[in-house]
Amino acid sequence: MVKICLECQSEPEERGPGSALRELLTDGETASTDTCSGARLTDFCAVWDAGVFLVSAAGKGAPSGVKKRRLNEAETLNSVREAQFQRLEAARPRGLGRGARGPVLRMAGQPPPWAYTAVLLCALSLGGAIEIPMDPSIQNELSQPPTITKQSVKDHIVDPRDNILIECEAKGNPAPSFHWTRNSKFFNIAKDPRVSMRRRSGTLVIDFRSGGRPEEYEGEYQCFARNKFGTALSNRIRLQVSKSPLWPKENLDPVVVQEGAPLTLQCNPPPGLPSPVIFWMSSSMEPITQDKRVSQGHNGDLYFSNVMLQDMQTDYSCNARFHFTHTIQQKNPFTLKVLTNHPYNDSSLRNHPDMYSARGVAERTPSFMYPQGTASSQMVLRGMDLLLECIASGVPTPDIAWYKKGGDLPSDKAKFENFNKALRITNVSEEDSGEYFCLASNKMGSIRHTISVRVKAAPYWLDEPKNLILAPGEDGRLVCRANGNPKPTVQWMVNGEPLQSAPPNPNREVAGDTIIFRDTQISSRAVYQCNTSNEHGYLLANAFVSVLDVPPRMLSPRNQLIRVILYNRTRLDCPFFGSPIPTLRWFKNGQGSNLDGGNYHVYENGSLEIKMIRKEDQGIYTCVATNILGKAENQVRLEVKDPTRIYRMPEDQVAKRGTTVQLECRVKHDPSLKLAVSWLKDDEPLYISNRMKKEEDSLTIFGVAERDQGSYTCVASTELDQDLAKAYLTVLADQATPTNRLAALPKGRPDRPRDLELTDLAERSVRLTWIPGDDNNSPITDYVVQFEEDQFQPGVWHDHSKFPGSVNSAVLRLSPYVNYQFRVIAINEVGSSHPSLPSERYRTSGAPPESNPSDVKGEGTRKNNMEITWTPMNATSAFGPNLRYIVKWRRRETRETWNNVTVWGSRYVVGQTPVYVPYEIRVQAENDFGKGPEPDTVIGYSGEDLPSAPRRFRVRQPNLETINLEWDHPEHPNGILIGYTLKYVAFNGTKVGKQIVENFSPNQTKFTVQRADPVSRYRFSLSARTQVGSGEAVTEESPAPPNEATPTAAPPTSPPTTVGVPGTVSSTDATATAAATEATTVPTVPPVAPTTTATTEATATTASTATTTTTESPATTSRTEIQESAPDEQSIWNVTVLPNSKWANISWKHNFGPGTDFVVEYTDSNHTKKTVPVKAQAQPVQLTDLYPGMTYTLRVYSRDHEGISSAVITFMTSAAYTNNQADIATQGWFIGLMCAIALLVLILLIVCFIKRSRGGKYPVREKKDVPLGPEDPKEEDGSFDYSDEDNKPLQGSQTSLDGTIKQQESDDSLVDYGEGGEGQFNEDGSFIGQYTVKKDKEETEGNESSEATSPVNAIYSLA
């Protein structure tokens, strides 16, 4: 018999079909552990017995030290394996040793040749080295490009006393030939008699036995291995001959130094290859004692932090040891002469606490001997060791401490050397770069040195190219990715030549670090080299592309027999290869469909795993491998054996010394397997002495002695499995009183129940019986029975029922059409046991469902659908095969006919539904035996959509402290309204506050905002929300404060002033969101005051605006204007408003093209909005339907681009009679003036009455003084006649607003009367002052003057 065991210590990995072939051809690569079973620490044992291949899987043995514990581990075969190995120990040759990881191969006897292949395939899949199978037929058929398998190191230093050996070995099929280059030129080996090449190898041998100098062969060598499929390259090997030069002759004078001073003894060894090892000794070959005061630096020099008198007692010699010659060269010694103030070397002072002051040595602060200065830098390569060194002088001797700036030293890689003077960091990486500093300190002070460390990197692999094995027509790629510092460059070669100079290949594409192959053919075979390099080194990798065309072939023998234990897990392997990669399928007993799913699992490499072996799994399994070139098949016969069980276990016993004890161990096993029962004592093999008798079912100990006390384990094993049971024997002295040992033992969880058996099989019930496990000193209180079914949730265990701990048999109620499997868990006060092994399966007969699925819902996932979902029924409620669901639905309002569909899943989506309408839904279960009961009707809804905007959004401001918001629900909610979202922000001119978001419940329609200040305004945006999201928002702004709506009169002493105030519109239909500015001109009383300027900025929707307020001359109209700079994009700016009482002229600037239509939109204080369409050339525009004294907001926007709008302007029309000054009717001077005028008028009337009573008309002036003009209507009679024209409003008294309004009726103006325009308006708007008769334009006597015709002058004329 031959037994082969592979121990696998890792989880399985799934691989693709044909991976065995790829790995066989990809030499030296690591395989995955795909043939391991799912469990860790598992043995795969193959037994060759009379041509039968036996495989079983089992776990490690149970732990020891558990009292009377049944260690029934069906998966464990360790003890059996060890026993078999012991029986075969004498015949076993030396096998492979156990490594740190990977497979462990142990062999006994000589297996047949195919066994090597089978074990090799298992080893490959377990992660060992990959080799081509030793089968000669496979060897001869598989072609392979060359692969370098062995080569010398890049820097090859040789001993000049030996022959030079430069290694280069490769393999391939056919076997490759070799040639070399030296210094990039062909090296002709045949011309040099000293140089030869080993047979079947490329290794160079340079022989110096017949003379010659090794130095003549120094240089750079490279090996080329070639066959008809390609050429592989070795690294560039730099050959150097070791050198150990002699020390130069020199005479060294004694070194004179003052005691306490620092000293450096330089070594300066001769340069050697490699560098020598330096150490210091005396001339008498005594080692120099080193400590923190005296130590050797990394450069070989010897440093004294301070010299003491005892340092003169020896001399100092530097020694260099050379590696290859194994010689030590000694430098002439140094002799010290120490000058001291204390010539006697008193040894008692060496340990004196103040040794230096006792010897008269002055104490000094530290200073650095190496390196010099306060800062230095150092470069190190990634992966190397970083050595930082700081050596300091000082009295007392300084202590050295190391730190890293901005972080801690890497504790896992850092270590201190040379009495803390050196810091070594191993395996440096990029994160180790930075600044390090050493701190040297003594009681006199401290000093530090900073070392800046830069980590560079020679190239290192990120993705090394791997050999590529393809079938004809397949695609593949070679990837070569490396990193380094600086970034390395990548160069591709093919068969040793640069890719650029290689013949073109249409199936090959180079993309940087990747070569892509498409539709490869047999001619595409080659070896590719990737060379990546930077200034610190290079990497060279070979990867071949091989195209194979091989029909499927089985690698294992036919008709294998595999025996496994019931309820175990096993795997049937079917090793094969082929190209293209074959597909593998499994069949049982030569019929049925492909085995995969349920209790079977097929891995990608073709192995078939049976998760739990049952009796019905016994049979013949056939694996079939197929590709386009053909197919191959093999068969495996599987036999299922009953497990080995100890049904009567040994019990703990307490016996007196000298008595007889019997330990029972009765076993039940498969009769076709050979049983072996052995005993262990304290977990060691028991020696059966003459006081013991071992029988098939018991162990008897006669004359028990104290040495017999301990644990006894019964091991029942077959070649496939084993079972264990343990008991403890306590031996008492003769006079001792028996005690209950169990009371002193610790309590534990119960052992799992065993030997489950199903009886009384009925249509809806079954009786389950089990054997309890050990309670471990704590009585079992309960048993939990669990079940598993293999249709809906295979492998998932569910609780079935619970029974008291006093029973071990129970009747279980079952559901129709369920393939049951049971297990039992025991419970005590400590905890639960492990579950028992499962029972056999029992399937009940089917029936129609007795219930329908629960949790039926109808919800929309989109606005035009409704998803109907439910909780699917489990295996115990399916009651039959092909469980399905009849889904019905209809609109609730229309009461239309039912729509129905049959579904096998747990959801159905109804499409093309209106937005959020109710549906009636029913879901009924059905199987092959019939339908379930009539289902209940559930109301569901189709999908929701975004809601429309809230209606009638109103913003009211009852005072300066609060703003009240009100709104109505959206007209179209389009779903369940879940709330409202209000976003608002305060603004004042260009200053905008932080946006505030409020969320309201769906029933809330009011909200009050507390204003932060009375000046700022607020912009509100309100939207409704459904479960889909927020809908359309409506935007409003708070009304302008009262002081922004009416211009403020200037003080009496101020000049006419243009006052700018911001204002906006607050309306349900308002769309403007920017602030505007009003500038109103107010006439005031002179004199003129100093000029003042105020600037106000406001924010608009399209451009920023600025209003400038300056002092102007008196005017009679209000002017509102926004001064803006022209923007770059299309916009409207500089809107100017010239209002009167009932009309206003509007003008603006824009950068639109000719023919653009605009709309002037204005709103009064009653929220009445009007629009006026305007052509681009029709400016200015006159608004003629305004009301006196009304406040308006206005904006101009493009008709075609309504989003492009001007800033919003606020202006006010003037009243019918504007009174912008203080009421003068109550002023004293005005009352006095009116009284004086009334008195003068009274006197005038009296005089006129007297004149009239005298008769005739009364001349106003003498004709001889002022003759009237010919046009004077009073010239005929020389009298002045009073008429109503003096009380009429003056014609032409109103100036044009902008030069476009014509004067009315007359061309006269105020300046045509009197001696100037000095006058003023009365409160009723009339002009008072002195009037003179208008001069005649055709007057011939221009030097004559005329007098006033006022009543006052008339009085003077009477005098």
Salt bridges, closest charged atoms under 4 A:
GLU7 OE2 - LYS60 NZ 3.91
GLU7 OE2 - ARG81 NH1 3.08
GLU7 OE1 - ARG98 NH1 2.79
GLU7 OE2 - ARG106 NH2 2.92
GLU11 OE2 - ARG40 NE 3.15
GLU14 OE2 - HIS601 NE2 3.28
GLU23 OE2 - ARG15 NH1 2.30
ASP27 OD1 - LYS171 NZ 2.77
ASP34 OD2 - ARG15 NE 2.29
ASP43 OD2 - ARG81 NH1 2.28
GLU82 OE2 - ARG81 NH2 3.31
GLU82 OE2 - ARG106 NH1 3.87
GLU89 OE1 - ARG92 NH2 3.85
GLU131 OE1 - LYS171 NZ 3.57
GLU141 OE1 - ARG553 NH2 3.01
ASP159 OD2 - ARG161 NH2 2.99
GLU167 OE2 - LYS150 NZ 3.32
ASP207 OD2 - ARG209 NH2 2.64
GLU215 OE1 - ARG213 NH2 3.77
GLU218 OE2 - LYS243 NZ 3.21
GLU250 OE2 - LYS331 NZ 3.53
GLU259 OE2 - ARG359 NE 2.67
ASP311 OD2 - ARG293 NH1 2.86
GLU363 OE2 - LYS443 NZ 2.88
ASP385 OD2 - ARG424 NH1 3.80
ASP399 OD1 - LYS292 NZ 2.61
GLU417 OE2 - ARG424 NE 2.64
GLU430 OE1 - ARG382 NE 3.46
ASP432 OD2 - LYS413 NZ 2.58
GLU435 OE1 - LYS405 NZ 3.13
ASP463 OD2 - ARG481 NH1 3.56
GLU474 OE1 - ARG22 NH2 3.89
GLU509 OE1 - ARG518 NH1 2.65
ASP513 OD2 - ARG481 NE 3.43
GLU535 OE2 - HIS536 NE2 3.46
GLU609 OE2 - ARG569 NH1 3.60
GLU616 OE2 - ARG614 NE 3.56
ASP617 OD1 - ARG614 NH2 3.50
GLU639 OE2 - ARG637 NH1 2.79
GLU639 OE1 - LYS641 NZ 3.20
ASP642 OD1 - LYS615 NZ 2.83
ASP652 OD2 - LYS67 NZ 3.38
ASP652 OD2 - ARG741 NH1 3.95
GLU664 OE2 - ARG666 NH2 3.34
ASP682 OD2 - LYS681 NZ 3.23
ASP683 OD1 - LYS726 NZ 3.26
GLU695 OE2 - LYS693 NZ 3.22
ASP697 OD2 - ARG666 NE 3.84
GLU706 OE2 - ARG657 NH1 3.51
ASP708 OD1 - ARG691 NH2 3.00
GLU719 OE2 - ARG563 NH2 3.58
ASP723 OD2 - ARG70 NH2 2.64
ASP734 OD2 - ARG657 NH2 3.42
ASP751 OD1 - ARG69 NE 3.57
ASP755 OD1 - ARG645 NE 3.96
ASP755 OD2 - ARG754 NH1 2.91
ASP760 OD2 - ARG767 NE 3.17
GLU763 OE2 - ARG764 NH1 3.76
ASP774 OD2 - LYS67 NZ 3.84
GLU788 OE1 - ARG841 NH2 2.52
GLU829 OE2 - LYS747 NZ 2.84
ASP855 OD1 - LYS857 NZ 3.92
GLU867 OE2 - ARG907 NH2 2.46
GLU893 OE1 - ARG891 NE 3.27
GLU920 OE1 - ARG890 NE 2.78
GLU920 OE2 - ARG895 NH1 2.91
GLU926 OE1 - ARG884 NE 3.57
ASP928 OD1 - ARG884 NH1 3.08
GLU966 OE1 - ARG954 NH2 3.28
GLU966 OE1 - ARG956 NH1 3.74
ASP968 OD2 - ARG952 NH1 3.65
ASP968 OD1 - ARG954 NH2 3.82
GLU971 OE2 - HIS972 NE2 3.85
GLU1037 OE1 - ARG1017 NH2 3.85
GLU1037 OE2 - ARG1019 NE 2.94
GLU1121 OE1 - ARG1119 NH2 3.07
ASP1157 OD1 - LYS1175 NZ 3.29
GLU1161 OE2 - ARG1195 NE 2.94
ASP1185 OD2 - LYS1170 NZ 3.20
ASP1265 OD1 - LYS1264 NZ 3.51
ASP1272 OD2 - ARG1261 NH2 3.97
ASP1277 OD2 - LYS1257 NZ 2.58
ASP1281 OD2 - LYS1274 NZ 3.61
ASP1308 OD1 - LYS1334 NZ 2.55
